[in-house]
């Protein structure tokens, strides 16, 4: 009897444990009864909020679904503009589940599968919006309008998945690598041509400046040489006049001074040798009689 009681308690505990389930914060749950979503009297799926709940043991299966806001940030995609130009667009989507029954039935409650379906729908909307605009319109100021239209289209198409699209944002728009390289090479060639033009203009101006400076230097040197010659000529004329005046005042004294200067310039070095006749006029003022008379 005691053993039967213990067995009964164990069975009761197992049944009690199998009859409850817990939904954590940030989650919602739906219950499948005989593989069908449990519904209320109004034929709406029963969604269980966070907390402790009851279920039919053995025949019920609990499917927990993340109810928090999710971010879908996949790889960049290629879109074509109205000009038939390719663009590489990097975007992201903010979404959350708002119809848990539809989400489970359409996406099997699998987040990765749901995001794959959602990505296709968002890309379809973006492809439509990019295809109706030029690159200039997209880059110059219609990006906000483009994202708003993509959000509306994505929200409408995602309703069947039980998903609410909260935001669609375009992070970055780039040209494909092959187009970017071509544009870069063209820009580089243009900049190189401009640089060469500036350098040639600079060299031309430098040559003009150098020629002008050389001309001014030549003119200045010529003027300086002419002025120097004029000054030298005036000095020579003045010196000649002074010598002439001095000679006219006292020719003998003038001759004496000039002879002294000649002696001084001639006998500056002890090694100098000069052979002259003693009767030469050069020694007139070195003779005793002449020197005494001069004194």
C-alpha positions in Angstrom: 0.0 0.0 0.0 2.9 2.3 0.9 4.6 1.6 -2.4 1.4 2.4 -4.3 1.2 5.7 -2.5 4.8 6.6 -3.5 4.1 5.6 -7.1 0.9 7.7 -7.1 2.8 10.7 -5.7 5.5 10.3 -8.4 2.9 10.1 -11.2 1.0 13.1 -9.7 4.2 15.1 -9.6 5.1 14.2 -13.1 1.7 15.1 -14.4 1.8 18.4 -12.5 5.3 19.1 -14.0 4.1 18.2 -17.4 1.0 20.5 -17.1 2.9 23.8 -16.5 5.4 25.8 -18.6 7.3 29.0 -18.1 7.6 31.9 -20.5 10.5 34.2 -19.8 10.7 37.9 -20.2 11.1 39.0 -23.8 9.3 35.9 -25.1 5.8 34.9 -26.1 4.5 31.3 -26.5 1.9 29.5 -28.4 0.6 26.0 -27.6 0.1 23.3 -30.2 -2.6 20.8 -29.3 -2.5 17.8 -31.5 -0.2 19.8 -33.8 -2.7 22.6 -34.2 -2.3 26.1 -32.7 -4.5 26.4 -29.6 -7.2 29.1 -30.2 -9.7 30.9 -28.1 -13.5 31.1 -28.5 -13.1 33.8 -31.2 -10.8 31.6 -33.2 -7.7 33.6 -32.4 -4.4 32.0 -31.5 -3.8 32.1 -27.8 -0.5 33.9 -27.0 1.0 33.4 -23.6 2.7 36.3 -21.9 5.8 35.9 -19.6 4.9 33.9 -16.5 3.8 30.4 -15.4 1.0 28.8 -17.4 -0.9 25.5 -17.7 -1.2 23.1 -20.6 -2.6 19.7 -21.4 0.1 17.2 -20.5 1.6 14.9 -23.1 -0.7 16.2 -25.9 0.5 19.8 -25.9 3.7 21.3 -27.3 4.9 24.8 -26.4 6.6 27.0 -29.0 8.5 29.9 -27.5 9.0 32.9 -29.8 11.3 35.9 -29.3 9.2 39.0 -29.0 12.0 41.5 -28.8 13.0 43.9 -31.6 15.3 42.2 -34.0 17.9 43.6 -36.4 18.4 42.2 -39.9 21.8 43.3 -41.2 22.8 41.1 -44.1 25.4 41.4 -46.8 25.2 44.4 -49.3 23.1 43.7 -52.4 23.3 45.0 -56.0 20.5 47.2 -57.3 20.0 48.8 -60.7 19.0 52.4 -61.1 16.7 53.9 -63.8 19.9 54.7 -65.8 20.8 51.0 -65.8 23.7 51.7 -63.5 24.6 49.2 -60.8 24.9 50.2 -57.1 26.0 48.2 -54.1 23.6 49.0 -51.3 24.2 48.1 -47.6 21.0 48.3 -45.5 19.4 47.0 -42.3 15.9 46.3 -41.1 14.4 46.6 -37.6 11.5 44.2 -37.1 9.6 42.2 -34.5 6.8 39.5 -34.4 3.3 40.9 -33.9 1.3 37.9 -35.0 2.8 34.8 -33.4 0.4 32.3 -34.9 1.1 33.6 -38.5 4.8 33.8 -37.7 4.8 30.1 -36.6 2.8 28.9 -39.6 4.6 30.9 -42.2 8.1 30.9 -40.9 7.9 27.7 -38.8 9.0 29.9 -35.9 12.5 29.8 -37.2 14.2 33.3 -37.0 16.8 32.5 -39.7 14.2 31.3 -42.1 11.9 34.3 -41.3 14.8 36.8 -41.9 15.5 35.1 -45.3 11.9 35.7 -46.3 11.9 39.2 -44.9 15.1 40.0 -46.7 13.6 39.0 -50.0 10.6 41.2 -49.4 12.6 44.3 -48.3 15.0 43.9 -51.3 12.0 43.8 -53.6 10.9 47.1 -52.2 14.3 48.6 -52.4 14.8 47.3 -56.0 11.6 49.0 -57.0 12.6 52.3 -55.4 16.1 52.3 -56.8 14.9 51.3 -60.2 12.7 54.4 -60.4 15.5 56.9 -59.6 18.8 58.0 -61.0 22.1 58.0 -59.1 22.0 61.7 -58.7 18.5 61.6 -57.2 19.5 58.8 -54.8 22.7 60.5 -53.6 21.6 64.2 -53.7 18.7 64.1 -51.3 16.0 61.5 -52.0 17.4 58.8 -49.7 15.0 59.6 -46.9 12.0 59.4 -49.2 13.4 56.2 -50.7 13.7 54.6 -47.2 10.2 55.7 -46.3 8.7 54.1 -49.4 10.7 51.0 -48.8 9.4 50.8 -45.2 5.8 51.1 -46.3 6.2 48.4 -49.0 8.1 46.1 -46.6 5.5 46.5 -43.9 2.7 45.6 -46.2 4.5 42.5 -47.6 5.7 41.3 -44.2 2.2 41.2 -42.7 1.6 37.7 -44.0 4.7 36.5 -42.1 3.3 37.9 -38.8 6.1 40.4 -38.8 6.0 44.2 -38.1 8.7 46.1 -39.9 9.7 49.0 -37.7 12.4 50.7 -39.8 14.4 50.3 -43.1 17.6 52.1 -43.3 20.2 52.4 -46.1 23.6 52.6 -44.4 25.9 53.0 -47.5 25.7 53.2 -51.2 28.7 52.3 -53.3 29.6 51.7 -56.9 30.8 48.2 -57.9 34.5 47.7 -57.7 35.0 47.6 -61.5 33.1 50.9 -61.9 34.8 52.5 -58.9 38.2 51.6 -60.4 37.3 53.0 -63.7 36.0 56.3 -62.2 39.2 56.5 -60.0 41.4 56.1 -63.0 39.5 58.7 -64.9 39.7 61.1 -62.0 43.4 60.4 -61.5 44.0 61.1 -65.2 42.1 64.4 -65.0 43.9 65.5 -61.9 47.3 64.6 -63.5 46.4 66.6 -66.6 45.4 69.6 -64.3 48.6 69.2 -62.3 50.7 69.2 -65.5 48.9 72.3 -66.8 49.6 74.1 -63.5 53.2 73.0 -63.5 53.7 74.2 -67.1 52.0 77.6 -66.3 54.3 77.9 -63.2 57.4 77.2 -65.3 56.3 79.7 -67.9 55.7 82.3 -65.2 59.1 81.4 -63.6 60.9 81.9 -66.9 59.2 85.3 -67.4 60.1 86.3 -63.9 63.7 85.2 -64.3 64.0 87.0 -67.7 62.6 90.2 -66.2 65.0 89.9 -63.2 68.0 89.2 -65.5 67.0 92.2 -67.6 66.8 94.5 -64.6 70.1 93.2 -63.3 71.8 93.8 -66.7 70.3 97.4 -66.8 71.4 98.0 -63.2 74.9 96.7 -63.8 75.2 98.9 -67.0 74.0 101.9 -65.1 76.4 101.2 -62.3 79.3 100.8 -64.7 78.4 104.0 -66.5 78.2 105.9 -63.2 81.4 104.4 -62.0 83.2 105.4 -65.2 81.8 108.9 -64.9 82.9 109.1 -61.3 86.3 107.8 -62.1 86.6 110.2 -65.0 85.6 113.1 -62.8 88.1 111.9 -60.2 90.9 111.5 -62.7 90.1 115.0 -64.1 90.1 116.5 -60.6 93.4 114.7 -59.7 95.0 115.9 -62.9 93.8 119.4 -62.1 95.2 119.2 -58.6 98.5 117.9 -59.9 98.6 120.6 -62.5 97.8 123.4 -60.0 100.4 122.0 -57.6 103.1 121.8 -60.4 102.3 125.4 -61.5 102.7 126.7 -58.0 106.1 125.2 -57.3 107.4 123.0 -60.1 110.7 122.2 -58.2 108.9 121.1 -55.0 106.4 119.1 -57.1 109.3 117.3 -58.8 110.9 116.7 -55.4 107.7 115.1 -54.0 107.3 112.9 -57.0 110.9 111.8 -56.8 110.4 110.8 -53.1 107.3 108.8 -54.0 109.3 107.1 -56.7 112.1 106.3 -54.3 109.6 104.9 -51.8 107.9 102.7 -54.4 111.2 101.5 -55.8 113.0 100.5 -52.7 110.2 98.7 -50.8 112.1 95.4 -50.7 115.7 94.7 -49.7 116.0 92.2 -52.5 115.2 94.7 -55.2 118.1 95.5 -57.6 118.1 98.4 -60.1 121.1 99.3 -62.2 121.3 103.0 -63.1 124.0 105.4 -64.0 125.0 107.6 -61.1 124.5 110.6 -63.3 120.9 109.7 -64.0 118.2 112.2 -63.3 116.6 109.6 -61.0 119.3 110.3 -58.4 119.2 114.1 -58.6 117.7 114.6 -55.2 119.9 111.9 -53.6 123.1 113.8 -54.3 124.5 115.7 -51.4 124.6 119.1 -53.0 121.0 118.9 -54.2 119.8 117.5 -50.9 121.5 120.3 -49.0 120.1 122.9 -51.3 116.6 121.4 -50.9 116.9 121.6 -47.2 
